[in-house]
Structures are given as C-alpha cells and as structure tokens.
C-alpha cells in the first residue's frame, strides 16, 4: 500500500500520478517481501522541499529522507534510496530462504 501526503507542497493531479508511478516499482518489491506499507510525505520549508518515506514490511521498517530546492529532484533522490533499501531487504530474504 502506498500513501502520499503532499503537506504544503501544491501538486497537480498529473504530478501526483507521476510520483505514484515512480513508487510502483518499490512497492512491487515490497509486496514480494510481504505486508508492505509505504508512506511518503512532502514538506516545503523556505526554499527547500523535504521528502520523507517510511517503509514497513515483514523484514522490518526504515525511513529515508531527501532535501533539495525542487520537489522533483528531492523526490527522485528519495525514490532511489527507498528502492535500494527495499531491494537489499529482498536479497536478504532470498538468501535466508
């Protein structure tokens, strides 16, 4: 399950769809692990945008954070780090099985 909390960052519907499509790959990997939850929040503070993600699944939970001047680059950094960590969890699960 993916949850998007835009906070005080104004997003158009097309931008929300783009965000969710970027998260689809990580959420599929999380579902392979089992019982996966992904909550993403965006918050603007001054000129910077902070993107946070909290992931919970059967292998544990972790949080990622990225900050940048534009929401797009902060979000893409966040997606890369979430995907890397979920992929590492998936590999550890495959080795343990």
C-alpha positions as CSV (number, residue, x, y, z in Angstrom):
1,X,0.0,0.0,0.0
2,X,1.3,3.5,-0.9
3,X,0.2,6.6,0.8
4,X,1.1,10.1,-0.4
5,X,0.9,13.1,2.0
6,X,1.6,16.2,0.0
7,X,1.7,18.5,3.0
8,X,2.1,22.2,2.0
9,X,3.5,21.3,-1.5
10,X,1.0,22.1,-4.2
11,X,0.9,19.3,-6.7
12,X,-1.2,18.9,-9.9
13,X,-3.0,15.6,-10.5
14,X,-0.5,14.7,-13.2
15,X,2.4,15.3,-10.8
16,X,0.7,13.0,-8.2
17,X,0.3,10.3,-10.9
18,X,4.0,10.7,-11.8
19,X,5.0,10.4,-8.1
20,X,3.0,7.2,-7.7
21,X,4.3,5.7,-10.9
22,X,7.9,6.2,-9.6
23,X,7.0,4.4,-6.4
24,X,5.3,1.5,-8.1
25,X,8.5,-0.5,-8.7
26,X,9.5,-0.2,-5.0
27,X,6.0,-1.1,-3.8
28,X,6.0,-4.2,-6.0
29,X,9.3,-5.3,-4.5
30,X,7.9,-4.6,-1.0
31,X,4.8,-6.8,-1.8
32,X,7.1,-9.7,-2.7
33,X,8.6,-9.4,0.8
34,X,5.1,-9.3,2.2
35,X,2.8,-7.0,4.2
36,X,4.4,-3.8,2.8
37,X,3.4,-0.2,3.6
38,X,5.0,2.9,2.1
39,X,4.1,6.4,3.3
40,X,5.6,9.3,1.5
41,X,5.4,12.9,2.7
42,X,6.5,16.2,1.1
43,X,7.0,19.4,3.0
44,X,8.2,22.8,1.9
45,X,10.3,24.8,4.3
46,X,11.5,28.1,2.9
47,X,13.1,27.4,-0.5
48,X,13.7,23.7,0.1
49,X,11.5,20.7,-0.2
50,X,11.9,17.8,2.2
51,X,10.7,14.3,1.1
52,X,10.4,11.6,3.7
53,X,9.4,8.0,3.3
54,X,8.6,5.4,5.9
55,X,8.6,1.8,4.8
56,X,7.2,-1.1,6.9
57,X,7.2,-4.8,5.9
58,X,7.8,-8.2,7.3
59,X,11.6,-7.8,7.3
60,X,11.5,-4.6,9.3
61,X,11.0,-0.9,8.9
62,X,13.2,2.0,7.8
63,X,12.9,5.7,6.9
64,X,14.6,7.7,4.2
65,X,14.8,11.5,3.7
66,X,15.9,13.8,0.9
67,X,16.1,17.6,0.6
68,X,16.5,19.8,-2.4
69,X,15.4,23.1,-3.9
70,X,12.8,21.4,-6.2
71,X,10.3,18.8,-5.2
72,X,11.2,16.7,-8.3
73,X,14.9,16.2,-7.5
74,X,14.2,15.7,-3.8
75,X,11.6,13.1,-4.7
76,X,13.8,11.3,-7.2
77,X,16.6,11.0,-4.6
78,X,14.1,9.6,-2.2
79,X,12.8,7.0,-4.7
80,X,16.4,5.8,-5.4
81,X,17.2,5.4,-1.7
82,X,13.9,3.6,-1.0
83,X,14.3,1.3,-3.9
84,X,17.9,0.4,-2.9
85,X,16.9,-0.4,0.7
86,X,13.8,-2.5,-0.3
87,X,15.9,-4.3,-2.9
88,X,18.5,-5.1,-0.2
89,X,15.8,-6.4,2.1
90,X,14.5,-8.6,-0.8
91,X,18.0,-10.0,-1.4
92,X,18.5,-10.8,2.3
93,X,15.1,-12.6,2.3
94,X,16.1,-14.6,-0.8
95,X,19.5,-15.6,0.8
96,X,17.8,-16.6,4.0
97,X,15.2,-18.8,2.3
